[in-house]
Amino acid sequence: MTLYLINLLLALVWVVVSGSFTLVNMIFGFVLGAAALYLIREQVGGVGYMQRAGAIAKLVLFFFMELLKSAWRVATLVLKPRMDIKPGIFAYHLKADQDFEITLLANMITLTPGTLSVDVSEDRSTLYVHALDCSDPDGARADIADGFERMILEAFR
């Protein structure tokens, strides 16, 4: 977290030195500061900072790809003359144990078309998910485990 603040400070310094107070220049300063911190990462102990930023970017990209794929699947299911779906609720046993990780996973599942996070168990070990097509709950569990949850754990642990 400290290196993130240093990166923001470097971006602000860039904006002041360049004299251009625009959002684009602030973003450029942030990227420039990240590059500078990357060059000295071993001296300041920031090896994890760059890896985390990359993992978060990978998670965001993965989420948008899953969003597009699931929107396409839901559209094709709905537009078929005969909807052959089996809606249902399945339990997903969580590997994530932090509130932030569970909340992020539940929100990503809810934002993905065709699925909805219904509830989390009292002991925070199980997430209940409603799926528009629950004909293969084991496949849905595997998709969550190998996709969203794995990437969330990589990005935030």
DSSP file with accessible surface (Angstrom, degrees, kcal/mol):
  #  RESIDUE AA STRUCTURE BP1 BP2  ACC     N-H-->O    O-->H-N    N-H-->O    O-->H-N    TCO  KAPPA ALPHA  PHI   PSI    X-CA   Y-CA   Z-CA
    1    1 A M     >        0   0  166      0, 0.0     4,-1.8     0, 0.0     5,-0.2   0.000 360.0 360.0 360.0 -34.3    0.0    0.0    0.0
    2    2 A T  H  >  +     0   0  104      1,-0.2     4,-2.3     2,-0.2     5,-0.2   0.907 360.0  51.4 -64.5 -41.3    2.9    2.3    0.7
    3    3 A L  H  > S+     0   0   25      1,-0.2     4,-2.5     2,-0.2    -1,-0.2   0.846 106.0  55.8 -66.6 -31.3    4.3    1.9   -2.8
    4    4 A Y  H  > S+     0   0   96      2,-0.2     4,-2.4     1,-0.2    -1,-0.2   0.928 108.7  47.1 -63.9 -43.6    0.9    2.8   -4.2
    5    5 A L  H  X S+     0   0   99     -4,-1.8     4,-2.5     2,-0.2    -2,-0.2   0.894 111.1  51.4 -65.4 -38.5    0.9    6.0   -2.3
    6    6 A I  H  X S+     0   0   69     -4,-2.3     4,-2.8     2,-0.2    -2,-0.2   0.915 108.9  51.7 -63.1 -40.1    4.5    6.7   -3.4
    7    7 A N  H  X S+     0   0    0     -4,-2.5     4,-2.1     2,-0.2    -2,-0.2   0.912 109.9  48.6 -63.5 -42.0    3.3    6.1   -7.0
    8    8 A L  H  X S+     0   0   53     -4,-2.4     4,-2.5     2,-0.2    -1,-0.2   0.911 111.1  50.9 -62.5 -40.9    0.5    8.6   -6.6
    9    9 A L  H  X S+     0   0  107     -4,-2.5     4,-2.6     2,-0.2    -2,-0.2   0.917 109.1  50.5 -63.7 -42.2    2.9   11.1   -5.1
   10   10 A L  H  X S+     0   0   66     -4,-2.8     4,-2.4     2,-0.2    -1,-0.2   0.890 109.6  51.6 -62.1 -37.7    5.2   10.6   -8.1
   11   11 A A  H  X S+     0   0    0     -4,-2.1     4,-2.2     2,-0.2    -2,-0.2   0.917 110.4  48.2 -65.5 -41.5    2.3   11.2  -10.4
   12   12 A L  H  X S+     0   0   92     -4,-2.5     4,-2.4     2,-0.2    -2,-0.2   0.902 110.3  51.5 -65.3 -39.7    1.4   14.4   -8.6
   13   13 A V  H  X S+     0   0   74     -4,-2.6     4,-2.9     1,-0.2     5,-0.3   0.918 108.8  51.6 -62.3 -41.8    5.0   15.6   -8.8
   14   14 A W  H  X S+     0   0   83     -4,-2.4     4,-2.7     1,-0.2     6,-0.3   0.920 109.2  50.0 -60.4 -43.1    4.9   14.9  -12.5
   15   15 A V  H  X>S+     0   0   10     -4,-2.2     4,-1.6     1,-0.2     5,-0.6   0.925 113.8  45.2 -63.5 -42.4    1.7   16.9  -12.9
   16   16 A V  H  <5S+     0   0   98     -4,-2.4    -2,-0.2     2,-0.2    -1,-0.2   0.936 115.3  46.2 -67.4 -45.2    3.3   19.8  -11.0
   17   17 A V  H  <5S+     0   0  111     -4,-2.9    -2,-0.2     1,-0.2    -1,-0.2   0.904 115.5  45.5 -66.5 -40.9    6.6   19.7  -12.8
   18   18 A S  H  <5S-     0   0   49     -4,-2.7    -1,-0.2    -5,-0.3    -2,-0.2   0.761  99.0-139.5 -75.4 -23.7    5.0   19.4  -16.3
   19   19 A G  T  <5 +     0   0   50     -4,-1.6     2,-0.7    -5,-0.2    -3,-0.1   0.581  64.7 118.0  77.9  10.1    2.5   22.2  -15.5
   20   20 A S      < -     0   0   51     -5,-0.6     2,-1.4    -6,-0.3    -1,-0.2  -0.903  46.0-167.1-113.6 105.9   -0.3   20.4  -17.2
   21   21 A F        +     0   0  153     -2,-0.7     2,-0.3    -3,-0.1     3,-0.0  -0.519  40.8 126.7 -94.6  69.0   -3.1   19.6  -14.8
   22   22 A T     >  -     0   0   71     -2,-1.4     4,-2.0     1,-0.1     5,-0.1  -0.842  69.2-118.5-121.4 161.1   -5.2   17.2  -16.9
   23   23 A L  H  > S+     0   0  131     -2,-0.3     4,-2.7     2,-0.2     5,-0.2   0.900 115.0  53.3 -64.4 -40.5   -6.4   13.7  -16.2
   24   24 A V  H  > S+     0   0  115      1,-0.2     4,-2.6     2,-0.2    -1,-0.2   0.919 109.8  47.6 -62.1 -41.8   -4.4   12.3  -19.1
   25   25 A N  H  > S+     0   0   22      2,-0.2     4,-2.5     1,-0.2    -1,-0.2   0.876 110.6  52.4 -68.4 -34.7   -1.2   13.8  -17.8
   26   26 A M  H  X S+     0   0   51     -4,-2.0     4,-2.2     2,-0.2    -2,-0.2   0.925 110.9  47.1 -65.7 -43.1   -2.0   12.4  -14.3
   27   27 A I  H  X S+     0   0   95     -4,-2.7     4,-2.6     2,-0.2    -2,-0.2   0.920 112.0  50.5 -64.4 -41.7   -2.4    9.0  -15.7
   28   28 A F  H  X S+     0   0  102     -4,-2.6     4,-2.8     1,-0.2    -2,-0.2   0.918 110.3  50.0 -61.8 -41.4    0.8    9.4  -17.7
   29   29 A G  H  X S+     0   0    1     -4,-2.5     4,-2.8     2,-0.2    -1,-0.2   0.882 109.3  51.7 -63.5 -37.0    2.6   10.5  -14.5
   30   30 A F  H  X S+     0   0   60     -4,-2.2     4,-2.4     2,-0.2    -2,-0.2   0.928 112.0  45.6 -65.6 -43.5    1.2    7.4  -12.7
   31   31 A V  H  X S+     0   0   88     -4,-2.6     4,-2.4     2,-0.2    -2,-0.2   0.916 113.6  50.0 -65.0 -41.0    2.5    5.1  -15.4
   32   32 A L  H  X S+     0   0   73     -4,-2.8     4,-2.3    -5,-0.2    -2,-0.2   0.918 111.4  48.7 -63.5 -41.8    5.8    6.9  -15.4
   33   33 A G  H  X S+     0   0    5     -4,-2.8     4,-2.7     2,-0.2    -2,-0.2   0.893 109.9  51.8 -64.8 -38.6    6.0    6.6  -11.6
   34   34 A A  H  X S+     0   0   23     -4,-2.4     4,-2.1     2,-0.2    -2,-0.2   0.905 109.6  49.8 -64.5 -39.3    5.1    2.9  -11.8
   35   35 A A  H  X S+     0   0   50     -4,-2.4     4,-1.8     2,-0.2    -2,-0.2   0.911 111.0  49.2 -65.0 -40.9    7.9    2.4  -14.4
   36   36 A A  H  X S+     0   0   47     -4,-2.3     4,-1.3     1,-0.2    -2,-0.2   0.925 112.4  47.4 -64.5 -42.8   10.4    4.2  -12.1
   37   37 A L  H  < S+     0   0    8     -4,-2.7    -1,-0.2     1,-0.2    -2,-0.2   0.846 107.9  57.0 -67.4 -31.6    9.3    2.1   -9.1
   38   38 A Y  H >< S+     0   0  113     -4,-2.1     3,-1.0     1,-0.2     4,-0.2   0.895 103.7  53.3 -64.6 -38.2    9.7   -1.0  -11.3
   39   39 A L  H 3< S+     0   0  135     -4,-1.8    -1,-0.2     1,-0.2     3,-0.2   0.833 119.8  32.6 -67.0 -31.5   13.3   -0.1  -12.0
   40   40 A I  T >X S+     0   0   79     -4,-1.3     4,-1.7     1,-0.1     3,-0.6   0.124  82.3 121.5-110.9  23.0   14.1    0.2   -8.3
   41   41 A R  H <>>S+     0   0   62     -3,-1.0     5,-2.5     1,-0.3     4,-0.7   0.823  73.2  51.3 -59.4 -34.7   11.7   -2.5   -7.0
   42   42 A E  H 345S+     0   0  140     -4,-0.2    -1,-0.3    -3,-0.2     3,-0.1   0.860 109.6  49.9 -74.3 -30.6   14.4   -4.7   -5.4
   43   43 A Q  H <45S+     0   0  142     -3,-0.6    -2,-0.2     1,-0.2    -1,-0.2   0.830 119.0  36.6 -75.3 -31.8   15.9   -1.7   -3.5
   44   44 A V  H  <5S-     0   0   71     -4,-1.7    -1,-0.2    -7,-0.2    -2,-0.2   0.394 110.4-115.8-102.5   2.8   12.5   -0.6   -2.1
   45   45 A G  T  <5S+     0   0   66     -4,-0.7     3,-0.3    -5,-0.2    -3,-0.2   0.862  72.1 133.7  70.7  34.9   11.1   -4.1   -1.6
   46   46 A G     >< +     0   0    3     -5,-2.5     4,-1.2    -6,-0.2    -4,-0.2  -0.007  20.1 116.4-109.2  30.4    8.3   -3.6   -4.1
   47   47 A V  H  > S+     0   0   61     -6,-0.4     4,-1.5     1,-0.2     3,-0.2   0.928  80.4  49.6 -63.6 -40.5    8.5   -6.7   -6.1
   48   48 A G  H  > S+     0   0   43     -3,-0.3     4,-2.6     1,-0.2    -1,-0.2   0.803 100.7  64.8 -68.8 -28.6    5.0   -7.7   -5.0
   49   49 A Y  H  > S+     0   0   41      2,-0.2     4,-2.2     1,-0.2    -1,-0.2   0.937 105.1  43.0 -62.4 -46.4    3.5   -4.3   -5.9
   50   50 A M  H  X S+     0   0   37     -4,-1.2     4,-2.1     2,-0.2    -1,-0.2   0.895 114.6  50.4 -69.1 -38.2    4.1   -4.7   -9.6
   51   51 A Q  H  X S+     0   0  133     -4,-1.5     4,-2.4     2,-0.2    -2,-0.2   0.903 110.8  49.6 -65.8 -40.1    2.9   -8.3   -9.6
   52   52 A R  H  X S+     0   0  112     -4,-2.6     4,-2.6     2,-0.2     5,-0.2   0.919 109.0  51.6 -65.5 -41.9   -0.3   -7.4   -7.7
   53   53 A A  H  X S+     0   0   50     -4,-2.2     4,-2.2     1,-0.2    -1,-0.2   0.917 112.2  46.9 -61.6 -41.0   -1.0   -4.6  -10.2
   54   54 A G  H  X S+     0   0   42     -4,-2.1     4,-2.4     2,-0.2    -1,-0.2   0.901 111.8  50.3 -66.3 -40.0   -0.5   -7.0  -13.1
   55   55 A A  H  X S+     0   0   19     -4,-2.4     4,-2.2     2,-0.2    -2,-0.2   0.884 110.7  49.4 -66.9 -37.2   -2.8   -9.6  -11.4
   56   56 A I  H  X S+     0   0   57     -4,-2.6     4,-2.5     2,-0.2    -2,-0.2   0.921 111.1  49.3 -67.7 -41.5   -5.5   -7.0  -10.8
   57   57 A A  H  X S+     0   0   61     -4,-2.2     4,-2.4    -5,-0.2    -2,-0.2   0.914 111.2  50.2 -62.8 -39.9   -5.3   -5.9  -14.4
   58   58 A K  H  X S+     0   0  109     -4,-2.4     4,-2.6     2,-0.2    -2,-0.2   0.896 109.8  51.0 -64.6 -39.6   -5.5   -9.6  -15.5
   59   59 A L  H  X S+     0   0    5     -4,-2.2     4,-2.6     2,-0.2    -2,-0.2   0.918 110.3  48.8 -64.0 -44.0   -8.6  -10.0  -13.2
   60   60 A V  H  X S+     0   0   69     -4,-2.5     4,-2.3     2,-0.2    -2,-0.2   0.934 113.2  46.9 -63.1 -45.0  -10.3   -7.0  -14.7
   61   61 A L  H  X S+     0   0  115     -4,-2.4     4,-2.2     1,-0.2    -2,-0.2   0.926 112.6  49.9 -63.1 -43.1   -9.7   -8.2  -18.3
   62   62 A F  H  X S+     0   0   50     -4,-2.6     4,-2.7     1,-0.2     5,-0.2   0.910 108.7  53.2 -61.3 -42.2  -10.8  -11.7  -17.4
   63   63 A F  H  X S+     0   0   24     -4,-2.6     4,-2.5     1,-0.2    -1,-0.2   0.933 109.4  47.6 -60.8 -44.9  -14.0  -10.3  -15.8
   64   64 A F  H  X S+     0   0  109     -4,-2.3     4,-2.2     2,-0.2    -1,-0.2   0.885 111.7  50.4 -66.5 -35.4  -14.9   -8.4  -19.0
   65   65 A M  H  X S+     0   0   97     -4,-2.2     4,-2.6     2,-0.2    -1,-0.2   0.926 112.4  46.7 -66.7 -43.2  -14.2  -11.4  -21.2
   66   66 A E  H  X S+     0   0   33     -4,-2.7     4,-2.7     2,-0.2     5,-0.3   0.864 109.5  55.5 -64.9 -35.7  -16.5  -13.5  -19.0
   67   67 A L  H  X S+     0   0   48     -4,-2.5     4,-2.1    -5,-0.2    -2,-0.2   0.936 110.8  44.1 -61.4 -46.0  -19.1  -10.8  -19.0
   68   68 A L  H  X S+     0   0  119     -4,-2.2     4,-2.1     2,-0.2    -2,-0.2   0.925 114.9  48.3 -65.6 -44.6  -19.1  -10.9  -22.8
   69   69 A K  H  X S+     0   0  107     -4,-2.6     4,-2.3     1,-0.2    -2,-0.2   0.922 114.2  45.0 -63.8 -44.4  -19.2  -14.7  -23.1
   70   70 A S  H  X S+     0   0    5     -4,-2.7     4,-2.7     2,-0.2     5,-0.2   0.868 110.3  54.5 -71.5 -33.2  -22.0  -15.1  -20.5
   71   71 A A  H  X S+     0   0   44     -4,-2.1     4,-2.4    -5,-0.3    -1,-0.2   0.911 110.0  48.2 -63.3 -39.9  -24.0  -12.3  -22.1
   72   72 A W  H  X S+     0   0  186     -4,-2.1     4,-2.5     2,-0.2    -2,-0.2   0.924 111.5  49.5 -64.4 -44.2  -23.7  -14.1  -25.4
   73   73 A R  H  X S+     0   0  116     -4,-2.3     4,-2.2     2,-0.2    -2,-0.2   0.923 112.6  47.0 -61.7 -43.4  -24.7  -17.4  -23.8
   74   74 A V  H  X S+     0   0   34     -4,-2.7     4,-2.6     2,-0.2     5,-0.2   0.924 111.4  51.8 -65.7 -41.6  -27.8  -15.8  -22.1
   75   75 A A  H  X S+     0   0   41     -4,-2.4     4,-2.2    -5,-0.2    -2,-0.2   0.920 111.3  46.7 -61.7 -42.5  -28.8  -14.1  -25.4
   76   76 A T  H  X S+     0   0   54     -4,-2.5     4,-0.7     1,-0.2    -1,-0.2   0.882 112.7  50.4 -69.4 -34.8  -28.6  -17.4  -27.3
   77   77 A L  H  < S+     0   0   28     -4,-2.2     3,-0.5    -5,-0.2    -2,-0.2   0.923 114.2  43.9 -64.9 -43.0  -30.6  -19.2  -24.6
   78   78 A V  H  < S+     0   0   81     -4,-2.6    -2,-0.2     1,-0.2    -1,-0.2   0.853 111.8  52.3 -73.7 -33.9  -33.3  -16.6  -24.5
   79   79 A L  H  < S+     0   0  145     -4,-2.2    -1,-0.2    -5,-0.2    -2,-0.2   0.569  83.0 107.1 -83.8  -7.3  -33.6  -16.3  -28.3
   80   80 A K  S  < S-     0   0  109     -4,-0.7     3,-0.2    -3,-0.5    -3,-0.0  -0.459  76.7-127.7 -66.8 144.4  -34.1  -20.0  -29.0
   81   81 A P  S    S+     0   0  145      0, 0.0     2,-0.6     0, 0.0    -1,-0.1   0.875 103.1  36.3 -61.3 -36.0  -37.6  -20.9  -29.9
   82   82 A R  S    S-     0   0  184      2,-0.0     2,-0.7    -3,-0.0    -3,-0.1  -0.936  85.0-144.0-120.7 107.6  -37.7  -23.5  -27.2
   83   83 A M        -     0   0  106     -2,-0.6     2,-0.9    -3,-0.2    -5,-0.1  -0.607  13.8-170.2 -74.5 114.7  -35.8  -22.5  -24.1
   84   84 A D        +     0   0  100     -2,-0.7     2,-0.3    -7,-0.1    -1,-0.1  -0.667  34.6 136.0-104.9  72.2  -34.2  -25.7  -22.8
   85   85 A I        -     0   0   40     -2,-0.9    48,-0.2    49,-0.0    47,-0.0  -0.859  44.2-157.2-122.2 157.2  -33.0  -24.4  -19.4
   86   86 A K        -     0   0  134     -2,-0.3    48,-3.6    46,-0.1    45,-0.1  -0.803  19.5-159.6-130.8  86.8  -33.0  -25.7  -15.8
   87   87 A P        +     0   0   79      0, 0.0     2,-0.3     0, 0.0    45,-0.2  -0.345  28.2 140.5 -65.9 150.2  -32.7  -22.8  -13.4
   88   88 A G  E     -A  131   0A  21     43,-1.9    43,-3.0     2,-0.0     2,-0.4  -0.987  47.4-105.2-175.2 172.7  -31.5  -23.7   -9.9
   89   89 A I  E     -A  130   0A 104     -2,-0.3     2,-0.3    41,-0.2    41,-0.2  -0.949  32.1-176.7-115.5 134.2  -29.4  -22.8   -6.9
   90   90 A F  E     -A  129   0A  10     39,-2.6    39,-2.7    -2,-0.4     2,-0.4  -0.922  24.7-120.0-128.7 155.9  -26.2  -24.6   -6.1
   91   91 A A  E     -A  128   0A  25     -2,-0.3     2,-0.5    37,-0.2    37,-0.2  -0.807  21.4-163.0 -95.3 133.9  -23.7  -24.3   -3.2
   92   92 A Y  E     -A  127   0A   9     35,-3.1    35,-3.2    -2,-0.4     2,-0.5  -0.976  14.9-138.2-118.6 121.0  -20.2  -23.3   -3.9
   93   93 A H  E     -A  126   0A 130     -2,-0.5    33,-0.3    33,-0.2     2,-0.2  -0.684  26.4-132.8 -82.9 122.3  -17.6  -24.0   -1.1
   94   94 A L        -     0   0   23     31,-2.5    -1,-0.1    -2,-0.5     8,-0.0  -0.480  27.6-174.1 -81.4 141.1  -15.3  -21.0   -0.8
   95   95 A K  S    S+     0   0  125     -2,-0.2     2,-0.2    50,-0.0    -1,-0.1   0.656  71.8  87.6 -93.4 -29.0  -11.5  -21.0   -0.7
   96   96 A A        +     0   0    4      1,-0.1    -2,-0.1     5,-0.1    54,-0.0  -0.497  49.8 174.0 -69.4 139.3  -11.6  -17.3    0.0
   97   97 A D        +     0   0   80     -2,-0.2     2,-0.3    28,-0.0    -1,-0.1   0.483  46.6  93.3-126.3  -7.7  -11.9  -16.4    3.6
   98   98 A Q  S  > S-     0   0  108      1,-0.1     4,-2.4     4,-0.0     5,-0.2  -0.639  75.6-127.4 -87.5 145.9  -11.5  -12.6    3.7
   99   99 A D  H  > S+     0   0   93     -2,-0.3     4,-2.7     1,-0.2     5,-0.2   0.899 109.4  52.1 -58.4 -42.2  -14.6  -10.4    3.6
  100  100 A F  H  > S+     0   0  117      1,-0.2     4,-2.6     2,-0.2    -1,-0.2   0.924 110.6  47.2 -61.8 -44.5  -13.3   -8.4    0.7
  101  101 A E  H  > S+     0   0    6      2,-0.2     4,-2.5     1,-0.2    -2,-0.2   0.920 114.0  46.9 -65.1 -42.7  -12.5  -11.5   -1.4
  102  102 A I  H  X S+     0   0    8     -4,-2.4     4,-2.8     2,-0.2     5,-0.2   0.923 113.8  48.2 -65.6 -43.2  -15.9  -13.0   -0.7
  103  103 A T  H  X S+     0   0   74     -4,-2.7     4,-2.6    -5,-0.2    -2,-0.2   0.917 112.1  48.7 -63.9 -44.2  -17.7   -9.8   -1.5
  104  104 A L  H  X S+     0   0   40     -4,-2.6     4,-2.6    -5,-0.2     5,-0.2   0.932 113.1  47.7 -62.5 -43.2  -15.7   -9.3   -4.7
  105  105 A L  H  X S+     0   0    0     -4,-2.5     4,-2.4     2,-0.2     5,-0.2   0.942 112.6  48.5 -62.7 -46.8  -16.4  -12.8   -5.8
  106  106 A A  H  X S+     0   0   14     -4,-2.8     4,-2.4     1,-0.2    11,-0.4   0.906 113.2  47.8 -61.8 -40.6  -20.2  -12.5   -5.0
  107  107 A N  H  X S+     0   0   85     -4,-2.6     4,-2.5     2,-0.2    -1,-0.2   0.892 110.7  50.6 -68.6 -39.7  -20.4   -9.2   -6.9
  108  108 A M  H  X S+     0   0   18     -4,-2.6     4,-0.9     2,-0.2    -2,-0.2   0.902 111.9  48.1 -64.7 -39.0  -18.6  -10.6   -9.9
  109  109 A I  H >< S+     0   0    3     -4,-2.4     3,-0.5    -5,-0.2     6,-0.3   0.928 113.0  48.4 -65.3 -42.7  -20.9  -13.6  -10.0
  110  110 A T  H 3< S+     0   0   53     -4,-2.4    -2,-0.2     1,-0.2    -1,-0.2   0.888 109.7  51.7 -66.2 -37.8  -23.9  -11.3   -9.7
  111  111 A L  H 3< S+     0   0  112     -4,-2.5    -1,-0.2    -5,-0.2    -2,-0.2   0.685  91.0  90.4 -74.6 -16.3  -22.7   -8.9  -12.4
  112  112 A T  S X< S-     0   0   10     -4,-0.9     3,-1.7    -3,-0.5   -45,-0.1  -0.697  90.7-111.3 -81.7 124.4  -22.2  -11.8  -14.8
  113  113 A P  T 3  S+     0   0   45      0, 0.0   -39,-0.1     0, 0.0     3,-0.1  -0.252  99.3  26.9 -58.4 136.7  -25.4  -12.4  -16.8
  114  114 A G  T 3  S+     0   0   28      1,-0.2    18,-3.1    -4,-0.1    19,-0.3   0.297 109.8  77.4  96.6  -9.4  -27.2  -15.7  -16.0
  115  115 A T  E <   -B  131   0A  45     -3,-1.7     2,-0.3    -6,-0.3    16,-0.2  -0.947  51.1-175.3-132.6 156.1  -25.9  -16.0  -12.4
  116  116 A L  E     -B  130   0A  84     14,-2.1    14,-3.4    -2,-0.3     2,-0.5  -0.964  26.0-129.0-151.5 127.8  -26.8  -14.4   -9.1
  117  117 A S  E     +B  129   0A  21    -11,-0.4    12,-0.2    -2,-0.3     3,-0.1  -0.688  28.3 179.0 -76.6 125.2  -25.2  -14.7   -5.7
  118  118 A V  E     -     0   0A  75     10,-3.4     2,-0.3    -2,-0.5    -1,-0.2   0.893  52.5 -24.2 -96.2 -48.2  -28.0  -15.4   -3.3
  119  119 A D  E     -B  128   0A 100      9,-1.1     9,-3.2   -13,-0.0     2,-0.4  -0.987  45.2-131.0-161.8 161.3  -26.4  -15.8    0.1
  120  120 A V  E     -B  127   0A  41     -2,-0.3     7,-0.2     7,-0.2    -3,-0.0  -0.971  37.9-111.6-119.6 136.9  -23.3  -16.6    2.1
  121  121 A S    >   -     0   0   21      5,-2.7     3,-1.8    -2,-0.4     5,-0.0  -0.185  29.8-106.7 -64.5 161.3  -23.4  -19.0    4.9
  122  122 A E  T 3  S+     0   0  193      1,-0.3    -1,-0.1     2,-0.1    -2,-0.0   0.855 121.8  49.1 -57.8 -38.0  -22.9  -17.8    8.5
  123  123 A D  T 3  S-     0   0  112      1,-0.0    -1,-0.3     3,-0.0    -2,-0.1   0.392 110.1-123.9 -87.1   6.9  -19.4  -19.4    8.7
  124  124 A R  S <  S+     0   0  105     -3,-1.8    -2,-0.1     2,-0.2     3,-0.1   0.802  82.7 110.5  57.3  35.6  -18.5  -17.7    5.4
  125  125 A S        +     0   0   43      1,-0.2   -31,-2.5   -32,-0.1     2,-0.4   0.571  68.6  50.0-111.0 -12.5  -17.5  -21.1    3.9
  126  126 A T  E     -A   93   0A  11    -33,-0.3    -5,-2.7    -5,-0.0     2,-0.5  -0.992  58.5-162.2-134.7 134.9  -20.3  -21.5    1.3
  127  127 A L  E     -AB  92 120A   1    -35,-3.2   -35,-3.1    -2,-0.4     2,-0.5  -0.961  15.7-144.6-113.1 129.1  -21.7  -19.2   -1.3
  128  128 A Y  E     -AB  91 119A  88     -9,-3.2   -10,-3.4    -2,-0.5    -9,-1.1  -0.853  20.6-170.8 -97.5 127.3  -25.2  -19.9   -2.7
  129  129 A V  E     -AB  90 117A   0    -39,-2.7   -39,-2.6    -2,-0.5     2,-0.5  -0.956  16.3-148.3-124.2 132.4  -25.5  -19.1   -6.4
  130  130 A H  E     -AB  89 116A  66    -14,-3.4   -14,-2.1    -2,-0.4     2,-0.4  -0.869  19.4-166.3 -95.9 132.0  -28.6  -19.1   -8.6
  131  131 A A  E     -AB  88 115A   6    -43,-3.0   -43,-1.9    -2,-0.5     3,-0.4  -0.951  25.9-140.5-121.0 139.8  -27.9  -20.0  -12.2
  132  132 A L  S    S+     0   0   48    -18,-3.1     2,-0.5    -2,-0.4    -1,-0.1   0.894 104.9  28.8 -62.0 -39.3  -30.2  -19.5  -15.2
  133  133 A D        +     0   0   61    -19,-0.3     3,-0.4   -48,-0.2    -1,-0.3  -0.890  68.4 166.3-125.4 100.2  -29.1  -22.9  -16.5
  134  134 A C        +     0   0   23    -48,-3.6    -1,-0.1    -2,-0.5   -45,-0.1  -0.133  36.0 120.6-105.7  35.1  -28.1  -25.2  -13.7
  135  135 A S  S    S+     0   0   73      1,-0.3    -1,-0.2     2,-0.1   -50,-0.0   0.755  84.4  34.0 -71.6 -21.4  -28.0  -28.4  -15.7
  136  136 A D     >  +     0   0   94     -3,-0.4     4,-2.0     1,-0.1    -1,-0.3  -0.659  65.9 165.3-131.9  77.1  -24.3  -28.8  -14.8
  137  137 A P  H  > S+     0   0   41      0, 0.0     4,-2.5     0, 0.0     5,-0.2   0.861  78.6  55.9 -64.5 -32.2  -23.7  -27.5  -11.3
  138  138 A D  H  > S+     0   0  112      1,-0.2     4,-2.3     2,-0.2     5,-0.1   0.898 107.9  48.8 -66.3 -38.0  -20.3  -29.2  -11.0
  139  139 A G  H  > S+     0   0   16      2,-0.2     4,-2.4     1,-0.2    -1,-0.2   0.895 110.8  50.4 -65.7 -38.8  -19.2  -27.5  -14.2
  140  140 A A  H  X S+     0   0   27     -4,-2.0     4,-2.2     2,-0.2    -2,-0.2   0.909 110.5  49.7 -66.0 -41.1  -20.4  -24.1  -12.8
  141  141 A R  H  X S+     0   0   70     -4,-2.5     4,-2.7     1,-0.2    -2,-0.2   0.916 111.4  48.9 -61.7 -43.4  -18.5  -24.7   -9.6
  142  142 A A  H  X S+     0   0   41     -4,-2.3     4,-2.9     1,-0.2     5,-0.3   0.894 109.0  53.2 -64.8 -38.5  -15.4  -25.6  -11.5
  143  143 A D  H  X S+     0   0  106     -4,-2.4     4,-1.3     2,-0.2     5,-0.4   0.912 112.1  44.9 -62.1 -41.7  -15.8  -22.4  -13.7
  144  144 A I  H  <>S+     0   0   16     -4,-2.2     5,-2.3     3,-0.2     6,-0.6   0.935 116.2  46.1 -67.5 -45.2  -16.0  -20.3  -10.5
  145  145 A A  I  <>S+     0   0   13     -4,-2.7     5,-0.8     1,-0.2    -2,-0.2   0.915 119.4  39.1 -65.3 -43.9  -13.1  -22.0   -8.8
  146  146 A D  I  <5S+     0   0  103     -4,-2.9    -1,-0.2    -5,-0.2    -2,-0.2   0.640 129.1  29.0 -82.1 -15.0  -10.8  -22.0  -11.9
  147  147 A G  I  X5S+     0   0    5     -4,-1.3     4,-2.3    -5,-0.3     5,-0.3   0.666 125.8  14.3-106.8 -94.8  -11.8  -18.5  -13.0
  148  148 A F  I  >5S+     0   0   13     -5,-0.4     4,-2.4     1,-0.2     5,-0.2   0.916 127.3  44.6 -57.1 -52.1  -13.0  -15.8  -10.6
  149  149 A E  I  ><S+     0   0    2     -5,-2.3     4,-2.6     1,-0.2     5,-0.2   0.930 113.5  49.4 -66.0 -42.1  -11.9  -17.2   -7.3
  150  150 A R  H  ><S+     0   0  101     -5,-0.8     4,-2.2    -6,-0.6    -1,-0.2   0.937 114.5  45.3 -61.1 -44.7   -8.5  -18.3   -8.4
  151  151 A M  H  X S+     0   0    7     -4,-2.3     4,-2.0     2,-0.2    -1,-0.2   0.869 111.5  52.1 -70.5 -34.4   -7.8  -14.9  -10.0
  152  152 A I  H  X S+     0   0    1     -4,-2.4     4,-2.2    -5,-0.3    -1,-0.2   0.933 111.1  47.7 -64.7 -44.8   -9.1  -13.0   -7.0
  153  153 A L  H  X S+     0   0   30     -4,-2.6     4,-0.8     1,-0.2    -2,-0.2   0.886 111.9  50.1 -64.5 -37.7   -6.9  -15.0   -4.7
  154  154 A E  H  < S+     0   0   92     -4,-2.2    -1,-0.2    -5,-0.2     3,-0.2   0.885 114.7  44.5 -65.9 -37.0   -3.9  -14.4   -6.9
  155  155 A A  H  < S+     0   0    0     -4,-2.0    -2,-0.2  -100,-0.2   -99,-0.2   0.828 122.5  32.5 -79.4 -31.1   -4.5  -10.7   -7.0
  156  156 A F  H  <        0   0   51     -4,-2.2    -1,-0.2    -5,-0.1    -2,-0.2   0.228 360.0 360.0-119.0  15.3   -5.2  -10.0   -3.3
  157  157 A R     <        0   0  142     -4,-0.8    -4,-0.0    -3,-0.2     0, 0.0  -0.853 360.0 360.0-118.3 360.0   -3.1  -12.5   -1.4
